[in-house]
Amino acid sequence: MIAAEDGGILIRLKVVPGSRQDAIAGAYGDRLKVKVAAPPEDGRANEAVCALLARTLGVHRRDVSVVSGATNPEKVVRVTGVSEQAARSLMEGGTRA
C-alpha cells in the first residue's frame, strides 16, 4: 500500500470519484481506498486525490503526483517530503479532510 522510494513514498490507491465527500476510507486489499467528491472528468478526480493526500500528509500540493493509472480507479501516487513511517501513522484508520 505504502512503499518507500528515494526521496519520498509511493502509495497504491483505489479511488472512488463522485462520493459525497473527500475521505481516506482505509485499507482496501493491497491499496488505500480514497473517496473524492470530484467527478472522473478532465483530471478533476486526480487533482482532488492529490490535494487530499497533500492536506492529510502535511505537504505542498506540488509534492504529490499521479505516476500510474491516471484514467483508472487504481492509481499509484508519488509523495515527496514525507517518510513511509509518517505516512502510515497519518493515514492509519482513515480520515476525512
N, C-alpha and C positions, 0 to 999 in steps of 0.2 A: 504494500500500500504506500509506504513512505520509505524512500531509499536515499542514502547519502550519495552525493555526486560532488565532484571537485567544485568547490565554491558555493555549494548550496544543496538542494534536495530535489528529487523527482517525486511527484505524488500521482498515483494512479487513481482516476476518478470515474464514477458513474454519475452522469449529470442528468437531472430531471428538469428540463425547462418548462416554463408556463405554470409553475407552482404558485401557491398563494403568497408565499414569502420566501426570501432568501434564507437558507439554513444549511448547516452541515449536519446531516442526518446520522452520521456514524458509519461503521463498517458495513460493507456490502460485499461479501465474499472476500476477494483479494484487493478490493478497491474501497475508496472512501466515497460514500454517497453524498452528493451535493445537490440541493434543490435551489433553483433560481426562478424568480418571477418573470424574467425576460423571456420573450419567445425565441425559438431557434431560427431566427431570420437575420440575415446580414451581419452575422457575428455578434449579435446582441447578447445571446446566452453566454458565449465565450467571454465577452467583456465583463458580464455580471459575475461569472465564476472567478475571474482573476481579481476583480475588485473585492469580492467576499473573502477570498483567501488572503489577500493583502491586509485587509482590516483585521481578520482573525489572527494572523501571524505577526502583525505589527511591523510590516514592511511597506515600502512605497509600491504603488500600483505598477510602476515600471520594472519592479523586481520579480514580477510574476508573468509567465508567458505559457501559452499552449504550444507544446512541442510535437504533439501527436494527437490525431483524432479531431481536428478542427470541425469536421462536419459529421462527427459521430458522437453518440452519447458517452462512449467510453473514451476517455481522454487521458493524456499524460501532461502534467504541467511542471515547469521548472520554476523553483523559487530560490532566489539568491539572497544572501544576508541573514539566513536562519539555519540553525543546526537541526539535524534529524531529531535529536532528543527534545529540543524546544518545540518543534512542530508536533511531535507526538503528544506532549503534555498539553499543548494549547488546544489540540483537536480532540482529545480523548473525551468520549461520551457525547459528542455532538454539541453544537452551539447555534444560536441564531444571531444574525447581525442585521 
